[in-house]
Amino acid sequence: MNKLILFFSLIGLSAQAAPVNILMITVDDMSADSIGVFGSKLSGTTPNIDRLASQGMRFSHAHMTVGNCMPGRNVLFSGLISHNNKVEGFYQVKDPEWPHMVDLMKKAGYFTGIRGKVSHSTPYQPYAWDAVLDTLPDGSKGHFKNAASFGISTLDGIRKAKDANKPFCLIVNISDPHKPFWSQVKGGGKDTNIPSRIFNSDEMPIPGFLFDDPKVREELALYYSSVRRADDCVGKILEALDNSGEAKNTVVIFLSDHGMPLPFAKTQLYHHSTHSPWIIRWPGVTRSESVDDVHMVSAVDMLPTLLDIVGAKHPNRLDGRSFLSVIRGNQQSGRDHVFKEYNENAGASRDPMRAVQTKQYLYLFNPWSNGQRVFATATTGTVTYRRMAALAKSNSHLAKRLAMYKYRVPEELYDISADPDCLNNIIDSSEHKTVLNQLQDRLKGWMKKTGDPMLTVFEQRNDAEFRESVIQQQEQESMARRAKRKKKK
């Protein structure tokens, strides 16, 4: 009898599925609607990403928490909003006091590897990844714009995990369409990493938050050609996964870290700044061609979801919550809004903002805005910005847009369903007072729940002098932190 029990126990063990692998692919600075299945108005931008979407589930209402890279990625891998993971800008946090995705996945028995955006993906550098895959097996450096090298790195990571006899968790970060765009080589010279398709300026759809101009079209053509090159990279990565024989047991996650690197998208909290094209393909779990257009999911929810997918224990503190049940095709309550937070850009300028967004409305709070302070975004060096600034001298419409870009206003409200480009600020609309109050209450509740240091200034948002005093204090503290970090170096 005991032998029989042992026999059936062994059969049960052998029938257990192997631990599922994780392959997360990110693209850099790509707007959701630059992708075919997410509504691109330009045909042929992303055939490989579209194919991936057809094989799994895509999320219509996924958002990053911020429109810049390092803060956003650290939210993704900590499950904590920026003021709690302490990576509010582009700097290192030596003692974050929270477990990173790498720590948690390694503890769960996974081999962790990364290619690209290495320093931006952790609170400090170097971090204890099992493998940094930027160096190729032949010893050469994988070029950050070369599609073939991303496939090589992916296969290398899978092989290293097999050698370690562990399931893999690979984060493969594609640089495109982050600037420099295709054909713009730093220091001059010819760009040899040629996209599989090159778009021209005559084809360009003009985003509603920009304006039609030959110079803008030229920059957009370079952007979309870089989008296509990012798609080439995705194709090589997925081909490598197929060649490894691990595709049937691998959850593939695709997303962008934020919107396009042009004015009113990157380094903002507008709809197109944070709307991210999330795709999840999990063989045997997600259905082909499935679309979730009911739930809103956020970058802060990614870590708990990853942990649930692999059956790993959650850390003690999380601001996000798992959406595994949504991936499995079920309904989940409380997913009708997301929160967003901005603090600093790469230049360390302190311009805090907070936001809450539903499927229909977006409310923004900009305490730094005083009518004189200029918002330091990452897009003022673009051709499009310079053209807007030049034309604004004689064009009243662009003059207003330029003023909004530079100075903003303390509060903004947009009807996203009718105005996704956020052109018409309805903050003073009497018809929307109830909605405004509801969104403000939601944001206040989130700020209280997460211990947001900006809560006091939000509660006194109508006091301009108090707002200004808080921002000046934050600027001084930011300068002191930067000086301290420089001294340590």
C-alpha positions in Angstrom: 0.0 0.0 0.0 2.8 2.4 0.9 4.5 1.6 -2.4 1.3 2.3 -4.3 1.0 5.7 -2.6 4.6 6.5 -3.4 4.1 5.5 -7.0 1.1 7.8 -7.5 2.9 10.6 -5.6 5.8 10.4 -8.1 3.4 10.5 -11.0 1.9 13.6 -9.6 5.3 15.3 -9.1 6.4 14.5 -12.7 3.1 15.9 -14.0 3.6 19.2 -12.3 4.3 22.0 -14.8 7.8 23.5 -14.7 8.0 27.0 -13.2 6.9 29.6 -15.7 9.6 31.9 -17.2 9.2 35.7 -17.4 10.4 37.7 -20.4 9.6 41.4 -20.1 10.3 43.6 -23.1 10.2 47.4 -22.8 10.6 50.1 -25.4 11.8 53.6 -24.6 9.7 56.7 -25.2 7.1 55.1 -27.4 3.5 56.4 -27.3 0.8 53.8 -27.2 -0.9 55.0 -30.3 2.3 54.6 -32.3 1.6 50.9 -32.3 -0.8 49.4 -34.9 -3.2 47.6 -32.6 -3.3 50.5 -30.2 -4.6 52.9 -32.9 -1.6 54.0 -35.0 -2.8 56.3 -37.9 0.4 55.3 -39.8 0.3 51.9 -41.4 3.1 49.4 -40.9 4.8 50.8 -37.8 4.9 47.7 -35.7 4.2 44.3 -37.4 6.0 42.3 -34.7 4.4 43.9 -31.8 1.0 43.6 -33.5 1.6 39.9 -34.0 2.5 39.5 -30.3 -0.7 41.3 -29.4 -2.7 38.9 -31.6 -1.3 36.0 -29.6 -2.2 37.3 -26.2 -4.1 40.0 -24.2 -3.7 43.7 -24.6 -4.8 46.3 -22.1 -6.6 49.4 -23.4 -6.2 51.4 -20.1 -2.7 50.7 -18.8 -0.6 53.6 -17.5 2.8 54.3 -16.2 2.8 56.5 -13.1 5.1 59.2 -14.7 6.4 60.3 -18.1 10.1 59.8 -17.4 12.3 56.8 -17.3 14.2 56.1 -14.1 11.3 57.0 -11.7 8.8 55.1 -13.8 10.9 51.9 -14.0 11.6 52.0 -10.3 7.9 52.1 -9.6 7.5 49.2 -12.0 10.0 47.0 -10.1 9.2 48.1 -6.5 5.4 48.2 -6.4 5.8 51.5 -4.6 4.9 55.0 -5.8 7.9 57.3 -6.3 7.7 59.2 -3.0 7.9 55.8 -1.2 10.6 54.1 -3.3 12.6 57.3 -3.0 13.7 57.3 -6.7 11.9 60.5 -7.5 14.5 61.6 -10.1 17.6 60.4 -11.9 19.9 59.6 -9.0 20.9 56.6 -6.9 19.4 55.6 -3.6 22.0 53.5 -1.8 19.7 52.4 1.0 16.2 52.1 -0.5 14.9 50.0 2.4 12.6 48.1 0.0 13.1 44.8 -1.9 13.6 45.2 -5.7 12.0 42.8 -8.2 15.5 41.2 -8.6 15.7 40.4 -4.9 12.3 38.9 -4.8 12.6 36.8 -8.0 16.0 35.5 -7.0 14.5 34.5 -3.6 11.8 32.6 -5.5 14.5 30.6 -7.4 14.7 32.6 -10.6 17.7 33.6 -12.7 17.5 37.3 -13.3 19.1 39.0 -16.3 18.8 42.5 -17.9 19.8 44.0 -21.3 19.7 47.8 -21.7 18.6 50.6 -19.3 20.6 48.9 -16.6 21.3 51.9 -14.3 17.7 53.2 -14.8 16.1 50.0 -13.7 17.4 49.8 -10.1 17.7 52.2 -7.2 21.5 52.0 -7.4 24.2 50.6 -9.7 25.6 48.0 -9.8 22.7 45.9 -8.7 22.9 42.1 -8.1 21.4 40.8 -11.3 22.6 37.3 -12.1 23.6 38.6 -15.6 23.9 41.9 -17.3 23.5 41.0 -21.0 24.8 44.2 -22.6 28.1 42.4 -23.5 27.5 39.7 -26.1 28.9 36.2 -25.9 31.8 37.1 -28.3 32.9 39.8 -25.9 31.6 42.7 -28.0 29.3 45.4 -26.7 25.7 45.0 -27.9 24.8 48.3 -29.7 21.8 49.9 -28.1 20.1 50.4 -31.5 21.0 47.1 -33.1 18.1 44.7 -33.5 20.1 41.5 -34.0 22.1 42.1 -30.8 18.9 42.1 -28.8 18.1 38.6 -30.1 21.6 37.4 -29.2 21.3 38.8 -25.7 18.0 37.2 -25.1 19.2 33.8 -26.2 22.4 34.3 -24.1 20.2 35.0 -21.0 18.1 31.9 -21.5 21.2 29.7 -21.9 22.7 31.2 -18.8 19.5 30.4 -16.9 19.5 26.8 -18.2 23.2 26.4 -17.1 22.1 27.5 -13.7 19.2 25.1 -13.8 16.7 27.9 -13.0 13.7 29.4 -14.6 14.5 32.8 -16.0 13.2 36.3 -15.4 14.7 38.5 -18.2 14.1 42.2 -18.6 15.1 43.3 -22.2 15.0 47.0 -22.6 15.0 48.4 -26.1 16.4 51.9 -26.5 14.3 53.0 -29.5 12.5 55.2 -30.1 14.4 57.2 -27.5 16.6 59.9 -29.1 18.9 59.9 -30.9 16.4 58.9 -33.6 17.4 56.8 -36.6 19.8 58.7 -38.9 20.9 61.1 -36.1 24.3 59.8 -35.0 26.0 61.4 -32.0 29.2 63.1 -33.3 28.1 62.7 -36.9 28.6 59.8 -39.2 26.3 57.2 -40.8 23.8 55.2 -38.8 24.4 51.6 -39.8 21.4 50.3 -37.7 18.9 50.7 -40.4 15.2 50.1 -39.7 13.4 47.6 -41.8 11.2 50.4 -43.1 11.9 54.1 -43.2 9.0 56.5 -43.2 9.0 59.9 -44.9 7.5 63.2 -43.7 4.7 63.2 -46.2 3.2 60.1 -44.5 3.1 61.6 -41.0 0.0 61.8 -38.9 0.3 64.8 -36.6 -0.6 64.2 -32.9 -3.3 66.4 -31.7 -1.1 67.9 -29.0 1.4 69.1 -31.6 1.0 71.1 -34.8 1.4 70.6 -38.6 4.7 72.0 -39.9 7.4 70.7 -42.3 10.0 70.6 -39.5 7.7 68.8 -37.2 6.9 66.3 -39.9 10.6 65.6 -40.5 11.1 64.9 -36.8 8.1 62.7 -36.6 9.4 60.7 -39.6 12.6 60.0 -37.7 10.6 59.1 -34.6 8.4 56.6 -36.5 11.3 55.1 -38.3 12.8 54.5 -34.9 9.5 53.0 -33.8 9.9 50.5 -36.6 13.5 49.8 -35.6 12.2 49.1 -32.0 9.7 46.7 -33.6 12.6 45.0 -35.4 14.2 44.5 -32.0 11.0 42.9 -30.6 11.0 40.6 -33.6 14.5 39.4 -32.9 13.8 38.9 -29.2 10.7 36.8 -29.9 12.6 34.8 -32.5 15.3 34.0 -30.0 12.7 32.9 -27.5 11.2 30.6 -30.1 14.6 29.2 -31.0 15.3 28.4 -27.3 12.4 26.1 -27.1 11.0 27.9 -24.1 8.2 30.0 -25.7 5.4 27.7 -24.5 6.4 28.1 -20.9 7.2 31.8 -20.9 5.0 34.7 -20.0 5.9 37.6 -22.4 5.1 41.1 -21.1 5.5 44.1 -23.4 5.2 47.8 -22.5 6.6 51.3 -23.1 8.1 53.3 -20.3 6.1 56.4 -21.4 5.1 58.5 -24.4 7.1 59.9 -27.3 10.0 62.3 -26.6 8.3 65.4 -28.0 6.5 68.3 -26.3 3.4 67.6 -24.2 4.2 63.9 -24.1 7.5 62.9 -22.4 8.2 64.4 -18.9 4.5 65.1 -18.3 1.5 63.5 -16.7 -0.9 64.0 -19.6 -2.8 61.1 -21.1 -0.4 60.5 -23.9 2.5 60.9 -21.5 1.6 57.8 -19.4 -0.7 55.7 -21.6 1.4 52.6 -22.2 0.8 49.7 -24.6 0.7 46.7 -22.3 0.5 43.2 -23.9 0.7 39.9 -22.0 1.1 36.6 -23.7 0.8 33.6 -21.4 0.3 30.3 -23.3 -2.6 28.4 -21.9 -3.8 31.3 -19.8 -4.4 34.4 -22.0 -6.6 34.0 -25.1 -5.5 35.1 -28.5 -6.8 38.4 -29.7 -8.2 39.2 -26.3 -8.5 42.9 -25.2 -9.2 44.2 -21.7 -11.0 47.5 -22.1 -12.7 47.4 -18.7 -9.9 47.7 -16.1 -7.3 50.4 -15.5 -3.9 49.0 -14.5 -0.8 50.9 -13.4 3.0 50.5 -13.3 2.7 50.3 -9.5 0.7 47.1 -10.0 3.3 45.3 -12.0 5.5 43.8 -9.3 2.7 42.2 -7.2 1.3 40.8 -10.4 4.7 39.3 -11.4 5.1 37.8 -8.0 1.6 36.2 -8.2 2.4 34.8 -11.7 5.4 32.9 -10.3 3.8 32.1 -6.9 6.3 34.2 -5.0 5.7 35.9 -1.6 4.8 39.6 -1.5 7.0 42.0 0.4 5.5 43.7 3.5 4.9 47.0 1.8 3.3 47.5 -1.6 1.3 50.5 -2.9 0.1 48.5 -6.0 -2.0 45.4 -6.2 -1.9 42.4 -8.4 -4.1 42.2 -11.6 -3.5 38.5 -12.1 -7.2 37.8 -12.0 -7.7 40.2 -14.9 -5.0 38.4 -16.9 -7.0 35.2 -16.2 -10.0 36.9 -17.8 -11.9 37.7 -14.6 -13.4 41.0 -13.3 -11.6 42.9 -10.5 -13.2 45.7 -8.6 -11.6 49.1 -7.9 -9.9 49.4 -11.2 -11.6 52.5 -12.6 -8.8 55.0 -12.0 -5.0 55.3 -11.7 -2.7 57.8 -9.8 0.3 59.5 -11.3 3.2 61.4 -9.8 6.1 63.5 -11.1 8.9 65.1 -9.1 12.1 65.7 -11.1 13.6 65.4 -14.5 17.1 64.2 -15.5 18.4 67.8 -15.0 17.3 67.6 -11.3 14.8 70.5 -11.6 12.1 70.1 -9.0 8.6 70.5 -10.5 6.3 68.2 -8.5 2.9 67.2 -9.9 0.2 64.8 -8.9 -2.7 63.4 -11.0 -5.6 61.0 -11.0 -7.1 59.6 -14.2 -10.3 57.7 -14.9 -11.3 56.4 -18.4 -13.1 59.7 -18.9 -11.3 62.4 -16.9 -7.8 63.5 -15.9 -7.2 65.9 -13.0 -3.7 67.4 -12.6 -2.2 69.4 -9.7 0.9 71.5 -10.5 1.9 73.2 -7.2 5.2 74.5 -8.8 3.2 76.7 -11.3 3.3 80.4 -10.2 3.1 82.1 -13.6 6.8 82.7 -13.7 8.6 79.5 -13.0 9.5 77.6 -16.2 8.9 73.8 -16.2 12.1 72.0 -17.1 11.0 69.2 -19.4 13.2 66.8 -21.4 11.8 68.0 -24.8 13.0 71.6 -25.1 16.0 70.4 -27.2 13.8 68.9 -29.9 13.3 70.4 -33.3 9.5 70.5 -32.7 9.9 72.6 -29.5 12.3 75.1 -31.2 9.9 75.4 -34.1 7.0 76.0 -31.8 9.0 78.7 -30.0 9.9 80.4 -33.3 6.4 80.3 -34.7 4.8 81.5 -31.4 6.2 85.0 -32.1 3.7 85.5 -34.8 1.0 82.8 -34.1 -1.3 83.5 -31.2 -2.5 79.8 -31.0 1.1 78.5 -30.7 1.9 81.4 -28.3 -0.8 80.1 -26.0 0.5 76.5 -26.3 4.0 77.6 -25.6 2.9 79.5 -22.5 1.1 76.4 -21.3 4.1 74.2 -22.0 6.4 76.5 -20.1 4.3 77.9 -17.2 1.2 75.7 -16.9 -1.4 76.5 -14.4 -1.9 75.1 -10.8 -4.8 72.9 -11.7 -6.0 71.2 -14.9 -9.0 69.0 -15.8 -9.6 67.3 -19.1 -12.4 65.2 -20.6 -10.1 62.4 -22.0 -13.0 60.7 -23.8 -13.5 63.8 -25.9 -10.1 65.5 -25.6 -7.3 62.8 -25.2 -4.7 65.4 -26.4 -5.6 67.6 -23.4 -6.1 70.8 -25.3 -9.2 72.2 -23.4 -8.7 72.7 -19.7 -12.2 72.6 -18.2 -11.0 73.3 -14.6 -13.4 76.3 -14.3 -16.4 74.6 -15.9 -19.4 74.8 -13.7 -20.8 71.6 -15.4 -17.8 69.6 -14.1 -17.7 70.8 -10.5 -19.0 67.5 -9.2 -16.5 65.5 -11.2 -13.7 67.8 -10.1 -14.6 67.4 -6.4 -14.7 63.6 -6.8 -11.3 63.5 -8.4 -9.8 65.8 -5.9 -11.2 63.7 -3.0 -9.7 60.5 -4.6 -6.3 62.1 -5.0 -6.4 63.3 -1.4 -7.3 59.9 -0.2 -4.4 58.3 -2.2 -1.9 60.9 -0.9 -3.0 60.2 2.7 -2.8 56.4 2.2 0.7 56.5 0.7 2.1 59.2 3.0 2.7 61.7 0.3 4.7 64.7 1.6 2.8 66.9 -0.9 -0.5 66.3 1.0 -0.3 69.5 3.0 0.3 71.7 0.0 -2.6 69.9 -1.9 -4.9 70.6 1.0 -4.0 74.3 0.9 -3.8 74.4 -2.9 -5.7 77.6 -3.1 -3.1 79.4 -1.0 -0.5 80.6 -3.6 2.0 81.9 -1.0 1.9 78.6 0.8 2.4 76.6 -2.4 5.4 78.8 -3.3 7.0 78.4 0.1 6.8 74.6 -0.1 8.2 74.5 -3.6 11.1 76.7 -2.6 11.8 74.5 0.3 11.8 71.4 -1.9 14.1 73.1 -4.3 16.6 73.9 -1.6 16.4 70.3 -0.2 16.9 68.9 -3.8 20.0 71.1 -4.2 21.4 69.9 -0.9 20.9 66.3 -1.9 22.6 66.8 -5.2 25.6 68.5 -3.4 25.8 65.6 -1.0 25.8 63.1 -3.8 28.5 65.0 -5.6 30.6 65.1 -2.5 30.3 61.3 -2.0 31.6 60.8 -5.6 
